[in-house]
């Protein structure tokens, strides 16, 4: 039995960095109220901060923290789509659609 899927590699982290960047570029804001726009802005700041953290950890060779951080980053975008603050444009590969 191969444990390839349980190993964090530089390539795997880079794949998820690309996937998250793709999701960040595809999802579009649909928040309408001032309160929802502020919530979405906060969520996307968290996404961007975790994405930056992932890149930092990758540069330092800390693959486990890089992998964790990029998954948190993607989760923030996914959550914004799921709760209706962003439109995922029907893409169930990048997002958990409502």
C-alpha positions in Angstrom: 0.0 0.0 0.0 1.4 3.4 -1.0 1.4 6.3 1.5 2.0 8.8 -1.3 -1.3 10.6 -0.3 -0.2 11.0 3.3 3.1 12.7 2.5 3.4 16.5 2.3 5.7 17.5 -0.5 6.7 20.8 -2.0 4.8 19.9 -5.1 1.6 19.2 -3.1 1.8 22.5 -1.3 2.4 24.3 -4.6 -0.6 22.5 -6.1 -2.8 23.7 -3.3 -1.4 27.2 -3.6 -2.4 27.2 -7.2 -5.8 25.8 -6.5 -6.5 28.5 -3.8 -5.3 31.2 -6.1 -7.7 29.9 -8.8 -10.6 29.9 -6.3 -9.7 33.4 -5.1 -9.8 34.6 -8.7 -13.0 32.8 -9.6 -15.2 33.6 -6.7 -16.9 37.0 -7.0 -18.4 39.1 -4.2 -22.2 39.1 -3.9 -22.5 40.6 -0.4 -25.0 43.4 -0.4 -25.4 44.9 3.0 -22.6 47.0 4.6 -22.4 44.4 7.4 -22.0 41.5 4.9 -19.4 43.4 2.8 -17.5 44.0 6.1 -17.7 40.3 6.9 -16.6 39.3 3.5 -13.6 41.7 3.6 -12.6 40.2 6.9 -12.9 36.7 5.5 -10.8 37.5 2.5 -8.1 39.2 4.6 -7.9 35.9 6.6 -7.6 34.0 3.3 -4.9 36.3 2.0 -3.0 36.2 5.3 -3.1 32.4 5.5 -2.0 32.2 1.8 0.9 34.5 2.6 1.8 32.4 5.6 1.7 29.2 3.4 4.2 30.8 1.0 6.4 31.9 3.9 6.4 28.4 5.5 7.1 26.9 2.0 10.1 29.2 1.5 11.4 28.1 5.0 11.0 24.4 4.1 8.2 23.9 6.7 5.9 21.9 4.5 3.5 20.8 7.2 2.7 24.3 8.3 2.6 25.5 4.7 0.1 22.8 3.9 -2.0 23.6 6.9 -2.0 27.3 6.1 -3.0 26.9 2.5 -5.9 24.7 3.5 -7.1 27.3 6.0 -6.8 30.0 3.3 -8.9 27.9 0.9 -11.4 27.2 3.7 -12.1 31.0 4.1 -13.0 31.3 0.4 -15.1 28.2 0.5 -16.9 29.4 3.6 -17.7 32.7 1.9 -19.2 30.9 -1.1 -21.1 28.5 1.1 -22.8 31.2 3.2 -23.7 33.3 0.2 -21.2 36.2 0.4 -19.5 35.1 -2.8 -20.6 33.4 -6.0 -18.7 30.2 -6.8 -20.2 30.2 -10.3 -21.3 26.6 -10.0 -17.8 25.2 -9.6 -18.0 22.2 -7.3 -14.3 21.4 -7.8 -13.2 24.6 -6.1 -16.1 25.1 -3.7 -18.6 23.4 -1.5 -21.6 24.9 -3.1 -24.8 25.8 -1.1 
